[in-house]
Structure formats: C-alpha cells, structure tokens
Amino acid sequence: MFWAEIRPGVDFVKESEAFLGKSDRVMMALAMAAEVHKEDRRKTTGEPYLNHCVAVASILEAWGADEDEIVAGLLHDTVEDHADDLNLDTITLYFGERVAHLVSGVTKFGSDFETLKKVTSESLIEPGVALIKLADRLHNMLTMEKMPPSSQRKNAKETLDVYAPLAESFGMWQVKNYLADIAFSYTDPRRFSEVKELIDNDPRLKADFMERETLELEQVLKGAGLNVVVEHQVGGYYELAEKQRMTVLREDGRPRSFEEITDVVSFRVLVDKEEDLADCYLAMGLLRLYYGEALEKNRHDDYLAEPAMNGYSAIHDTYKFTEGCIEIAFTTKERENFNNWGVLRLSRQTHSEDPEKFSRKVVFTPKRELVFLEPTARGIDLAYKINPLLGLKAVALRVDGEIKDLSDVVGNASLVEVITDIHQTSPRTEWLSYCNVETRRMIELQKTKSERDGVVERGKEMLAEMVLKERGVLELEDLPEGVLNKLLIDLGCWNGIESLYYKMAFGLDVEIVKKKLTDLGVVMGLYSTVRVKGENEIGVSENLARIIARNGGDVRRRVETVDEQERYEMRVLMIVGYEGKKKIEQEVGESFIEWEIA
C-alpha cells in the first residue's frame, strides 16, 4: 500500500461498458468510434481496437482533460485508419471545430524525425494535441509486453526522445516521469533494475522516515500559526539515473551515490491560500532556523518570485540529514497542482486568451534530436536547453544553412546547429538582455562560478608564489595526502583545496600557512618540483624520467596530462640533493622549451 501511495500509477478503463453514463457528446463519440473500429484488432494484444480508444479517453479523464479532449481521444485514430468511413467534416458537424482540429493534429503528429519536421513546420504544437498524443503513447507503452524486443526498444527510445520531453515542455511532470520510467525499463533493463533497487531501498523512502519528517515539518510550521499541509513527491527512476549520470560527467568522473541527489524525495510545504503566498518565505525561514547547519546553503532555487518557462513555481531548499539529502519545496496548493500537471490545469478560457503562449515549437539538431521550446525562444535559449556547456561556448547559429545571431528568435521546425568557440570560458553579459528566464538562471550560475573560479585561481597563484615555491613545491595537491588533509583541517578549509585558495585571495595570513607547513615537515630544501610543457610526442615522458633518475632524484609524485590540443604537461615532485637539482635544471633546460623548477 505504501508504494502505491508514493508512486501512484494511472487508473483507466478499456471496456466500453465501463465508460457508460457519460455526457451525450461522449456517448455519441463512443458509438461512432465503435462503428468505425468494429472490425479492428490491436496488433499487440489481439483485443478489439475500441478498447484502446476507450483507454486513451479514460486516461484523459483521469488527468482532468475537458470534454472536447475526451471526445477527441475516443476518435483520435478514426480518420487516420478509416478515412473513407469518417472524415474531419463529419466530426466538425457532430462535435465542433475544436474536436476536429484536435483529431487532425493527433493524426498528423508522427514520431519519426521527417514526419515531425514536416508536421511542425505547418503549426506550433498546442496543448490539447500534445495531451491526447501523450495519453495515446502512455497506453501503448503499457501494453507492449507481447511485442518483439526490437519494437519495444524502438518505441521506448521514441518515448524518451520525443514524448517525455514533450510532456516536460508543457509542465506535465507526473506524465513525463511515468512515461520515462516505463521506457527506461525497456531501453536498459539491467540499469533500470539496478537503479530501481537502489532507489526503492533508499532510507529516505522508508515509511517511518517519511512519516516522521512529514509530522515534524507540520508541527514546526503549524505551531508557528501557518496554515499549511505537507506532502511528498518521489523522483522518477529515469530522472534520478540521468541526474546521477550528469553529475558524474560534470565533475571528476567518480561514481556519485544517490545520497547526494536531493529529489529522491521532495517534501512539499503547501500554503492553503494563494493570497498567503508570502507564507512560503516565512515557512522557509522557520525551517532554516529549526534545522540550522543541516541546510545546504549553496543549493537553493527560487521559482516562486519568477516561475520557470513552463510555469513551475516553488522555492527549493536542500537539507543534508543522516539518511541523505532531501529537498523541501514551498508553494501554494494551487501552484502545486499546476507544477504537477502543467497546462492540464489551465482553463479553456486561459488557453484561448493567449494560445501561442501555451503552445510549443520544435527545433531539430543535425544529430536528429528534438528540442521543445516556447515560441519566443531565441538562439541562446536553444543552446542552453540542449546543454548549458554548449550554451557557454556558443557564438552563433546555423539555421537551415544560414548563419544567425544568438539573439534571433529560432523559427518553428528549423534545423539548427550551434556554432561554438572552445576558448570561450564564461557567458557573455549581453545574453542576459534577451534570453528567457530559464536560460538567465543558468547563465547567472555560470557567471557566479566563473567569478569564483577567478578568485580561486588568483589565490592559487598567490599561494604558489608566496609560500610553496620556496619549499620546492609548485602545486599544493602534490604534497603527501596526510600532510595536505591535516593542513586543510587546521586552516578550516572543510570543502577542500579550493577553500584554501579562496581564503588566500581574501587575505589569509601567509605566515600562518608557512608555520603550518613547517610544523607538518614541509620545510625549505626538502622537495623540488620540475614542470615541463609542450606539443605531445613519443618519448618525452621517458626522457624526463631518465634525466631525473641519472641525477639522483627520488620521485614522490608524478602527474601527466594531455589536453584537447595535444599539448602535454608533466609535473614531478621529488627529493634530490643540491648538486643533483642543478644538473636536472641544466638538462631539462637543454631538452625542453617550456619548463620551470622549484
């Protein structure tokens, strides 16, 4: 029962008898679908095809779709499969223009690259069409057991490439995660099983922890007079697996446990009334006081003051508990409803007042990838949507073969290549004047990191010039691990070497660092370090090793790297006598163009 509560599925019926008792329009559509599909059978299950139509309409009803969308769901395959028996004019006559428009949009919407490119060149993707297509895809994904494995994998890949991103672009997170998890189980069954087992056994998802934390949050906040409820939300298996993978790619390549990923579980603090929106910030402040140092200060997002492009609206804080990191989100009940179901929760009137705002365009890449964007998105938004690192290095676009500026609005159904400069290492300030909200957040994060990186680099240079080189050391990380760890702890640099560099840049007393190193045995005259650089070629590593060995160098650490331009850097920390060091310096100077020795 507990798992059914935290990972609810989608309830639907597929027998037409169970769908009786609806409105006259729905019953008329059901009868029409039954007549058109009376001889049809589903290839996957052999059951009457009408069952699929009823299932799609039932899913739409469960999602809260309006009557036009439910009627279109019943009729979504009639025109495509039986154009001689039923056409759009007849649907318009009996059910109105909107239903006919929805059926037409769903009929044209294909999954392959060329079909999508052709269809989307004619119009934007509107919410109703997307909704029916997603319900159709969900039922198809739930009934693939008897399909050949190759077909299962093909459909699952299409779902991850097209339908999960489509759901996400419309803010339909529940639908997106459900589709992605089913697809994940087919595209990579072994990895899916591994991730599922790890997540299902995560201590943050144990019933006692979730119930205890929910009760504690409610007691703290209601005790302060706030009218809130606390709910929880569990991350999708595919979503969490991708976050783990991207974390590894962005950082140093070491496997990251799910403990560090915050939204394995998200506790949702929901303020009762929209007019009490400010209570979200009050609740956030109360919990920060209550949990104190458990707050991860650098992991905070505010989508309440400025919602995301797909309308998501909440504040996020992260806390690190014994069980792992958890996210606590603050929003109102009304906004949370939209957060989970996106455009599904907007009224017909809201859609009709500004239809383009809630529609999506599709942009295609040379790698045959699809990117869903709001109609006003520009080139820089596309680059960051594909990958923030691609955005960082973007300088222009090639749109359908023509060079365009990053500030240009990208046309619907365009084929776009992002042109980059690998030497560009920080975002341009002018991008902030025309990018969208989502892109601006990513740019500001990059700018903050770039500024911090600059401070860290300055501190690193100061430490080397003022402290390390006189001790024969060029890089702090070359010191023995035990010495380095003790130095960092003694200086209060709990977040690693960069913390020390940061403190150096902001005035850490050099004499204190020197004394600490001396106390740890890193004294002048003990170590020497040689560093050489140049164009990569066979034999350079062996050449340096021979020079050091024949002059009595006792190597303690050796670091070798080769960059994308095939330039190498070698650094060797050693213990060597005065005469040996002088000979090494002479021979290195004769053998290498770029070198230094400390």
C-alpha positions as semicolon CSV with decimal commas, in nm:
position;residue;x (nm);y (nm);z (nm)
1;M;0,000;0,000;0,000
2;F;0,284;0,237;0,089
3;W;0,446;0,208;-0,258
4;A;0,112;0,263;-0,430
5;E;0,081;0,588;-0,236
6;I;0,424;0,731;-0,316
7;R;0,436;0,612;-0,679
8;P;0,074;0,627;-0,797
9;G;0,007;0,498;-1,147
10;V;-0,275;0,598;-1,381
11;D;-0,614;0,432;-1,341
12;F;-0,809;0,378;-1,661
13;V;-1,074;0,151;-1,809
14;K;-1,070;-0,005;-2,155
15;E;-1,406;-0,179;-2,184
16;S;-1,671;0,045;-2,337
17;E;-1,931;-0,080;-2,087
18;A;-1,731;0,075;-1,805
19;F;-1,738;0,408;-1,988
20;L;-2,117;0,431;-2,000
21;G;-2,307;0,707;-1,826
22;K;-2,102;0,996;-1,964
23;S;-2,244;1,302;-2,141
24;D;-2,441;1,273;-2,466
25;R;-2,145;1,402;-2,670
26;V;-1,907;1,149;-2,516
27;M;-2,155;0,863;-2,570
28;M;-2,206;0,973;-2,933
29;A;-1,828;0,972;-2,986
30;L;-1,803;0,627;-2,824
31;A;-2,072;0,491;-3,058
32;M;-1,902;0,647;-3,359
33;A;-1,562;0,502;-3,262
34;A;-1,724;0,160;-3,205
35;E;-1,879;0,164;-3,550
36;V;-1,563;0,279;-3,730
37;H;-1,333;0,034;-3,549
38;K;-1,578;-0,259;-3,533
39;E;-1,354;-0,490;-3,739
40;D;-1,021;-0,365;-3,598
41;R;-0,797;-0,555;-3,359
42;R;-0,489;-0,434;-3,176
43;K;-0,172;-0,588;-3,318
44;T;-0,008;-0,604;-2,977
45;T;-0,284;-0,779;-2,781
46;G;-0,541;-0,903;-3,031
47;E;-0,821;-0,734;-2,837
48;P;-1,085;-0,508;-3,001
49;Y;-0,925;-0,181;-3,113
50;L;-1,206;0,011;-2,944
51;N;-1,053;-0,086;-2,609
52;H;-0,751;0,131;-2,693
53;C;-0,971;0,429;-2,779
54;V;-1,164;0,391;-2,453
55;A;-0,839;0,355;-2,257
56;V;-0,700;0,679;-2,408
57;A;-1,023;0,867;-2,327
58;S;-1,021;0,717;-1,976
59;I;-0,662;0,830;-1,917
60;L;-0,753;1,178;-2,038
61;E;-1,048;1,185;-1,798
62;A;-0,822;1,073;-1,511
63;W;-0,582;1,357;-1,597
64;G;-0,863;1,611;-1,585
65;A;-0,897;1,679;-1,959
66;D;-1,203;1,868;-2,081
67;E;-1,491;1,710;-2,274
68;D;-1,363;1,812;-2,620
69;E;-1,031;1,642;-2,544
70;I;-1,200;1,325;-2,416
71;V;-1,421;1,311;-2,728
72;A;-1,112;1,362;-2,950
73;G;-0,939;1,086;-2,753
74;L;-1,214;0,843;-2,845
75;L;-1,192;0,945;-3,211
76;H;-0,816;1,001;-3,236
77;D;-0,746;0,710;-3,478
78;T;-1,073;0,708;-3,676
79;V;-0,977;0,945;-3,958
80;E;-0,624;0,806;-3,991
81;D;-0,737;0,442;-4,006
82;H;-1,074;0,480;-4,185
83;A;-1,077;0,799;-4,391
84;D;-1,349;0,654;-4,616
85;D;-1,582;0,595;-4,322
86;L;-1,525;0,914;-4,125
87;N;-1,370;1,249;-4,214
88;L;-1,297;1,576;-4,037
89;D;-1,603;1,747;-4,186
90;T;-1,830;1,491;-4,024
91;I;-1,652;1,527;-3,691
92;T;-1,693;1,906;-3,719
93;L;-2,064;1,865;-3,789
94;Y;-2,130;1,645;-3,487
95;F;-1,871;1,769;-3,235
96;G;-1,750;2,112;-3,344
97;E;-1,436;2,264;-3,492
98;R;-1,215;2,218;-3,188
99;V;-1,266;1,841;-3,170
100;A;-1,198;1,812;-3,545
101;H;-0,887;2,026;-3,503
102;L;-0,762;1,807;-3,218
103;V;-0,821;1,485;-3,413
104;S;-0,645;1,634;-3,715
105;G;-0,346;1,743;-3,503
106;V;-0,312;1,400;-3,340
107;T;-0,344;1,224;-3,677
108;K;-0,061;1,428;-3,829
109;F;0,170;1,403;-3,526
110;G;0,424;1,129;-3,600
111;S;0,722;1,006;-3,401
112;D;0,992;0,985;-3,668
113;F;1,222;1,276;-3,748
114;E;1,100;1,356;-4,101
115;T;0,728;1,334;-4,018
116;L;0,766;1,556;-3,714
117;K;0,968;1,808;-3,910
118;K;0,700;1,823;-4,180
119;V;0,407;1,846;-3,937
120;T;0,561;2,105;-3,705
121;S;0,657;2,326;-3,999
122;E;0,284;2,385;-4,050
123;S;0,196;2,493;-3,696
124;L;0,300;2,501;-3,332
125;I;0,216;2,208;-3,105
126;E;-0,085;2,311;-2,896
127;P;-0,161;2,168;-2,552
128;G;-0,473;1,968;-2,644
129;V;-0,298;1,781;-2,925
130;A;0,001;1,709;-2,701
131;L;-0,227;1,586;-2,424
132;I;-0,411;1,333;-2,643
133;K;-0,088;1,216;-2,804
134;L;0,067;1,161;-2,459
135;A;-0,234;0,960;-2,339
136;D;-0,216;0,754;-2,660
137;R;0,156;0,691;-2,612
138;L;0,112;0,601;-2,244
139;H;-0,146;0,333;-2,318
140;N;0,071;0,196;-2,599
141;M;0,370;0,180;-2,362
142;L;0,163;-0,001;-2,101
143;T;0,063;-0,273;-2,349
144;M;0,396;-0,366;-2,514
145;E;0,457;-0,699;-2,337
146;K;0,382;-0,915;-2,644
147;M;0,573;-0,701;-2,894
148;P;0,911;-0,818;-3,036
149;P;1,203;-0,684;-2,827
150;S;1,328;-0,473;-3,119
151;S;0,988;-0,298;-3,142
152;Q;0,977;-0,250;-2,768
153;R;1,318;-0,080;-2,771
154;K;1,224;0,136;-3,072
155;N;0,904;0,259;-2,906
156;A;1,082;0,314;-2,575
157;K;1,356;0,521;-2,741
158;E;1,094;0,730;-2,921
159;T;0,926;0,788;-2,586
160;L;1,248;0,913;-2,427
161;D;1,343;1,122;-2,731
162;V;1,002;1,273;-2,813
163;Y;0,720;1,215;-2,567
164;A;0,890;1,257;-2,228
165;P;1,047;1,591;-2,339
166;L;0,709;1,693;-2,487
167;A;0,537;1,632;-2,151
168;E;0,814;1,820;-1,970
169;S;0,786;2,120;-2,203
170;F;0,419;2,157;-2,107
171;G;0,499;2,121;-1,735
172;M;0,336;1,777;-1,706
173;W;0,596;1,631;-1,468
174;Q;0,384;1,340;-1,345
175;V;0,320;1,228;-1,702
176;K;0,682;1,281;-1,805
177;N;0,820;1,068;-1,520
178;Y;0,567;0,790;-1,573
179;L;0,646;0,767;-1,946
180;A;1,022;0,789;-1,891
181;D;1,026;0,515;-1,628
182;I;0,834;0,271;-1,848
183;A;1,064;0,349;-2,141
184;F;1,376;0,314;-1,922
185;S;1,271;-0,041;-1,828
186;Y;1,285;-0,136;-2,199
187;T;1,585;0,065;-2,324
188;D;1,821;-0,051;-2,047
189;P;1,657;-0,324;-1,833
190;R;1,973;-0,402;-1,634
191;R;2,040;-0,039;-1,541
192;F;1,671;0,014;-1,468
193;S;1,671;-0,279;-1,224
194;E;1,988;-0,152;-1,054
195;V;1,851;0,200;-1,014
196;K;1,509;0,079;-0,902
197;E;1,659;-0,142;-0,633
198;L;1,884;0,137;-0,506
199;I;1,604;0,394;-0,500
200;D;1,341;0,162;-0,352
201;N;1,581;0,074;-0,068
202;D;1,694;0,432;-0,008
203;P;1,648;0,520;0,362
204;R;1,475;0,846;0,263
205;L;1,190;0,642;0,113
206;K;1,131;0,429;0,420
207;A;0,780;0,478;0,555
208;D;0,898;0,563;0,907
209;F;1,134;0,839;0,783
210;M;0,878;0,997;0,551
211;E;0,602;0,987;0,812
212;R;0,832;1,121;1,085
213;E;0,964;1,403;0,867
214;T;0,615;1,498;0,746
215;L;0,488;1,514;1,105
216;E;0,790;1,716;1,219
217;L;0,750;1,971;0,939
218;E;0,380;2,014;1,011
219;Q;0,438;2,055;1,386
220;V;0,704;2,324;1,334
221;L;0,503;2,522;1,080
222;K;0,154;2,482;1,224
223;G;0,298;2,555;1,566
224;A;0,402;2,894;1,426
225;G;0,045;2,957;1,311
226;L;0,088;2,878;0,941
227;N;-0,200;2,715;0,754
228;V;-0,007;2,454;0,554
229;V;-0,013;2,088;0,461
230;V;0,296;1,878;0,393
231;E;0,301;1,628;0,109
232;H;0,584;1,437;-0,054
233;Q;0,691;1,365;-0,408
234;V;0,929;1,093;-0,526
235;G;1,166;1,136;-0,820
236;G;1,131;0,910;-1,124
237;Y;1,382;0,630;-1,173
238;Y;1,494;0,759;-1,514
239;E;1,508;1,119;-1,392
240;L;1,729;1,025;-1,096
241;A;1,952;0,797;-1,305
242;E;2,009;1,083;-1,551
243;K;2,087;1,328;-1,272
244;Q;2,345;1,086;-1,133
245;R;2,497;1,040;-1,481
246;M;2,513;1,415;-1,549
247;T;2,669;1,479;-1,207
248;V;2,947;1,234;-1,290
249;L;3,005;1,395;-1,632
250;R;3,015;1,749;-1,489
251;E;3,253;1,671;-1,207
252;D;3,552;1,439;-1,173
253;G;3,416;1,115;-1,309
254;R;3,383;0,936;-0,974
255;P;3,056;0,748;-0,921
256;R;2,810;0,954;-0,719
257;S;2,567;0,787;-0,483
258;F;2,201;0,880;-0,486
259;E;2,251;1,018;-0,132
260;E;2,377;1,343;-0,288
261;I;2,079;1,381;-0,522
262;T;1,816;1,587;-0,344
263;D;1,491;1,496;-0,512
264;V;1,488;1,125;-0,444
265;V;1,219;1,264;-0,216
266;S;1,086;1,619;-0,207
267;F;0,874;1,731;0,086
268;R;0,619;1,982;-0,039
269;V;0,506;2,252;0,204
270;L;0,179;2,380;0,058
271;V;0,026;2,708;0,174
272;D;-0,354;2,685;0,169
273;K;-0,450;3,012;0,001
274;E;-0,294;3,196;-0,291
275;E;-0,329;3,530;-0,111
276;D;-0,099;3,394;0,163
277;L;0,186;3,338;-0,086
278;A;0,429;3,528;0,141
279;D;0,388;3,249;0,397
280;C;0,606;3,034;0,171
281;Y;0,903;3,255;0,257
282;L;0,806;3,260;0,624
283;A;0,789;2,879;0,627
284;M;1,130;2,862;0,460
285;G;1,279;3,091;0,727
286;L;1,126;2,893;1,013
287;L;1,271;2,566;0,885
288;R;1,613;2,720;0,828
289;L;1,617;2,824;1,192
290;Y;1,487;2,486;1,304
291;Y;1,731;2,268;1,109
292;G;2,030;2,502;1,139
293;E;2,352;2,363;0,995
294;A;2,173;2,085;0,805
295;L;2,090;2,348;0,540
296;E;2,300;2,323;0,223
297;K;2,339;2,695;0,163
298;N;2,463;2,665;-0,196
299;R;2,164;2,453;-0,307
300;H;1,872;2,695;-0,317
301;D;1,637;2,789;-0,601
302;D;1,356;3,043;-0,606
303;Y;1,098;2,977;-0,879
304;L;0,828;3,145;-0,675
305;A;0,929;3,505;-0,738
306;E;0,996;3,420;-1,102
307;P;0,846;3,091;-1,230
308;A;1,024;2,868;-1,483
309;M;0,933;2,893;-1,851
310;N;0,689;2,601;-1,826
311;G;0,518;2,771;-1,530
312;Y;0,674;2,571;-1,245
313;S;0,658;2,781;-0,927
314;A;0,815;2,693;-0,589
315;I;1,108;2,767;-0,359
316;H;1,359;2,484;-0,308
317;D;1,590;2,433;-0,009
318;T;1,818;2,134;0,042
319;Y;1,899;1,977;0,379
320;K;2,157;1,710;0,450
321;F;2,034;1,451;0,700
322;T;2,184;1,120;0,810
323;E;1,963;0,942;0,557
324;G;2,088;1,166;0,272
325;C;1,998;1,498;0,112
326;I;1,632;1,595;0,091
327;E;1,457;1,877;-0,087
328;I;1,194;2,087;0,087
329;A;0,980;2,291;-0,152
330;F;0,745;2,576;-0,061
331;T;0,449;2,680;-0,275
332;T;0,072;2,712;-0,266
333;K;-0,183;2,434;-0,326
334;E;-0,296;2,596;-0,648
335;R;0,057;2,633;-0,783
336;E;0,148;2,278;-0,684
337;N;-0,145;2,150;-0,885
338;F;0,000;2,328;-1,188
339;N;0,354;2,214;-1,100
340;N;0,249;1,851;-1,130
341;W;0,012;1,871;-1,424
342;G;0,112;2,185;-1,617
343;V;-0,122;2,308;-1,888
344;L;-0,372;2,039;-1,792
345;R;-0,471;2,260;-1,503
346;L;-0,534;2,572;-1,711
347;S;-0,886;2,652;-1,818
348;R;-1,008;2,659;-2,179
349;Q;-1,052;3,034;-2,139
350;T;-0,687;3,080;-2,035
351;H;-0,573;2,884;-2,340
352;S;-0,794;3,078;-2,579
353;E;-0,687;3,420;-2,444
354;D;-0,324;3,359;-2,544
355;P;-0,300;3,029;-2,736
356;E;0,056;3,086;-2,857
357;K;0,187;3,133;-2,503
358;F;0,086;2,779;-2,411
359;S;0,191;2,617;-2,739
360;R;0,538;2,481;-2,818
361;K;0,766;2,492;-3,118
362;V;1,007;2,214;-3,211
363;V;1,365;2,272;-3,319
364;F;1,575;1,996;-3,476
365;T;1,952;1,942;-3,449
366;P;2,191;1,782;-3,701
367;K;2,208;1,481;-3,466
368;R;1,833;1,435;-3,527
369;E;1,749;1,548;-3,174
370;L;1,427;1,736;-3,092
371;V;1,411;2,037;-2,863
372;F;1,075;2,173;-2,745
373;L;1,071;2,547;-2,673
374;E;0,825;2,828;-2,610
375;P;0,750;3,024;-2,933
376;T;0,957;3,330;-2,831
377;A;1,277;3,135;-2,752
378;R;1,596;3,269;-2,909
379;G;1,918;3,108;-3,024
380;I;2,088;3,135;-2,686
381;D;1,787;2,969;-2,520
382;L;1,815;2,677;-2,760
383;A;2,188;2,635;-2,693
384;Y;2,139;2,629;-2,316
385;K;1,836;2,400;-2,347
386;I;2,045;2,142;-2,533
387;N;2,330;2,167;-2,282
388;P;2,446;2,453;-2,053
389;L;2,809;2,380;-2,150
390;L;2,716;2,414;-2,518
391;G;2,545;2,744;-2,434
392;L;2,853;2,867;-2,254
393;K;3,066;2,828;-2,568
394;A;2,801;2,938;-2,822
395;V;2,889;3,222;-3,061
396;A;2,630;3,186;-3,343
397;L;2,376;2,954;-3,505
398;R;2,346;2,789;-3,843
399;V;1,968;2,783;-3,906
400;D;1,861;2,587;-4,214
401;G;2,205;2,656;-4,358
402;E;2,215;3,033;-4,279
403;I;2,429;3,194;-4,011
404;K;2,214;3,365;-3,746
405;D;2,283;3,561;-3,428
406;L;2,220;3,411;-3,084
407;S;1,967;3,688;-3,022
408;D;1,746;3,580;-3,315
409;V;1,418;3,403;-3,244
410;V;1,453;3,047;-3,372
411;G;1,182;2,950;-3,621
412;N;0,950;2,657;-3,564
413;A;1,070;2,330;-3,726
414;S;1,413;2,481;-3,803
415;L;1,722;2,264;-3,838
416;V;1,973;2,436;-3,613
417;E;2,342;2,382;-3,543
418;V;2,506;2,573;-3,256
419;I;2,845;2,717;-3,356
420;T;3,092;2,728;-3,066
421;D;3,427;2,868;-2,963
422;I;3,613;2,623;-2,739
423;H;3,819;2,908;-2,591
424;Q;3,510;3,090;-2,459
425;T;3,501;3,010;-2,087
426;S;3,243;3,250;-1,944
427;P;2,898;3,363;-2,057
428;R;2,855;3,700;-2,226
429;T;2,679;3,969;-2,029
430;E;2,465;4,082;-2,328
431;W;2,292;3,742;-2,336
432;L;2,106;3,841;-2,020
433;S;1,931;4,121;-2,210
434;Y;1,741;3,887;-2,443
435;C;1,742;3,532;-2,302
436;N;1,443;3,373;-2,129
437;V;1,405;3,318;-1,754
438;E;1,531;2,961;-1,755
439;T;1,841;3,050;-1,955
440;R;1,913;3,352;-1,737
441;R;1,922;3,133;-1,427
442;M;2,180;2,904;-1,589
443;I;2,389;3,199;-1,711
444;E;2,388;3,364;-1,368
445;L;2,502;3,038;-1,208
446;Q;2,783;3,013;-1,462
447;K;2,883;3,376;-1,408
448;T;2,893;3,323;-1,032
449;K;3,106;3,013;-1,078
450;S;3,330;3,191;-1,328
451;E;3,383;3,478;-1,085
452;R;3,459;3,234;-0,803
453;D;3,694;3,041;-1,031
454;G;3,879;3,365;-1,098
455;V;3,920;3,430;-0,727
456;V;4,031;3,071;-0,669
457;E;4,290;3,094;-0,948
458;R;4,427;3,419;-0,803
459;G;4,456;3,258;-0,458
460;K;4,629;2,956;-0,609
461;E;4,890;3,179;-0,776
462;M;4,944;3,374;-0,454
463;L;4,996;3,054;-0,252
464;A;5,247;2,922;-0,504
465;E;5,448;3,245;-0,529
466;M;5,441;3,341;-0,160
467;V;5,461;3,001;0,011
468;L;5,508;2,688;-0,197
469;K;5,789;2,762;-0,443
470;E;6,041;2,844;-0,170
471;R;5,967;2,493;-0,039
472;G;6,023;2,333;-0,380
473;V;5,651;2,274;-0,447
474;L;5,456;2,404;-0,749
475;E;5,110;2,259;-0,677
476;L;4,954;2,211;-0,334
477;E;4,792;1,878;-0,433
478;D;5,139;1,728;-0,491
479;L;5,202;1,713;-0,116
480;P;5,152;1,377;0,060
481;E;4,782;1,312;0,120
482;G;4,814;1,301;0,500
483;V;5,003;1,631;0,507
484;L;4,756;1,800;0,275
485;N;4,449;1,682;0,468
486;K;4,596;1,795;0,802
487;L;4,684;2,137;0,656
488;L;4,331;2,188;0,523
489;I;4,168;2,080;0,852
490;D;4,397;2,300;1,062
491;L;4,313;2,601;0,841
492;G;3,937;2,531;0,848
493;C;3,913;2,452;0,476
494;W;3,646;2,184;0,503
495;N;3,547;2,200;0,136
496;G;3,890;2,113;0,001
497;I;4,183;2,283;-0,167
498;E;3,972;2,549;-0,338
499;S;3,863;2,676;0,005
500;L;4,228;2,746;0,091
501;Y;4,286;2,923;-0,241
502;Y;3,973;3,130;-0,178
503;K;4,096;3,230;0,167
504;M;4,438;3,320;0,028
505;A;4,280;3,556;-0,226
506;F;4,089;3,728;0,054
507;G;4,385;3,783;0,283
508;L;4,466;3,468;0,479
509;D;4,783;3,538;0,680
510;V;5,073;3,391;0,478
511;E;5,285;3,342;0,790
512;I;5,020;3,115;0,941
513;V;5,029;2,893;0,630
514;K;5,409;2,883;0,634
515;K;5,417;2,782;1,001
516;K;5,158;2,508;0,945
517;L;5,364;2,363;0,658
518;T;5,684;2,377;0,862
519;D;5,512;2,200;1,153
520;L;5,399;1,931;0,907
521;G;5,755;1,877;0,783
522;V;5,731;2,064;0,454
523;V;6,045;2,270;0,501
524;M;6,274;2,454;0,262
525;G;6,529;2,228;0,099
526;L;6,328;1,905;0,129
527;Y;6,141;1,893;-0,201
528;S;6,200;2,003;-0,558
529;T;5,949;2,006;-0,842
530;V;6,004;2,016;-1,217
531;R;5,730;2,103;-1,465
532;V;5,758;2,073;-1,845
533;K;5,507;2,151;-2,121
534;G;5,491;2,123;-2,498
535;E;5,347;1,958;-2,808
536;N;5,277;1,593;-2,735
537;E;5,521;1,347;-2,891
538;I;5,652;0,998;-2,826
539;G;5,933;0,970;-2,571
540;V;5,901;1,297;-2,376
541;S;5,788;1,121;-2,058
542;E;6,073;0,870;-2,072
543;N;6,323;1,149;-2,144
544;L;6,225;1,342;-1,831
545;A;6,231;1,023;-1,622
546;R;6,585;0,944;-1,738
547;I;6,708;1,297;-1,656
548;I;6,569;1,275;-1,301
549;A;6,691;0,919;-1,240
550;R;7,052;0,968;-1,353
551;N;7,084;1,274;-1,128
552;G;6,962;1,104;-0,813
553;G;6,603;1,229;-0,800
554;D;6,375;1,029;-0,567
555;V;6,028;1,073;-0,725
556;R;5,740;1,117;-0,476
557;R;5,459;1,221;-0,713
558;R;5,423;1,232;-1,089
559;V;5,136;1,396;-1,283
560;E;5,094;1,380;-1,662
561;T;4,810;1,531;-1,869
562;V;4,736;1,584;-2,239
563;D;4,472;1,840;-2,342
564;E;4,239;1,855;-2,645
565;Q;4,505;2,038;-2,847
566;E;4,751;1,751;-2,787
567;R;4,964;1,961;-2,555
568;Y;5,115;1,777;-2,260
569;E;5,209;1,888;-1,910
570;M;5,426;1,681;-1,676
571;R;5,498;1,764;-1,315
572;V;5,728;1,566;-1,087
573;L;5,772;1,621;-0,710
574;M;6,098;1,469;-0,585
575;I;6,359;1,469;-0,315
576;V;6,705;1,546;-0,456
577;G;7,034;1,698;-0,337
578;Y;7,157;2,044;-0,432
579;E;7,404;1,925;-0,698
580;G;7,150;1,683;-0,845
581;K;6,891;1,958;-0,871
582;K;7,133;2,187;-1,056
583;K;7,215;1,912;-1,308
584;I;6,844;1,831;-1,359
585;E;6,775;2,201;-1,415
586;Q;7,053;2,220;-1,676
587;E;6,947;1,908;-1,867
588;V;6,577;1,996;-1,859
589;G;6,661;2,340;-1,999
590;E;6,851;2,176;-2,285
591;S;6,578;1,920;-2,362
592;F;6,253;2,114;-2,319
593;I;6,135;2,456;-2,437
594;E;5,873;2,524;-2,169
595;W;5,987;2,433;-1,820
596;E;6,025;2,551;-1,462
597;I;6,179;2,406;-1,149
598;A;6,126;2,491;-0,783
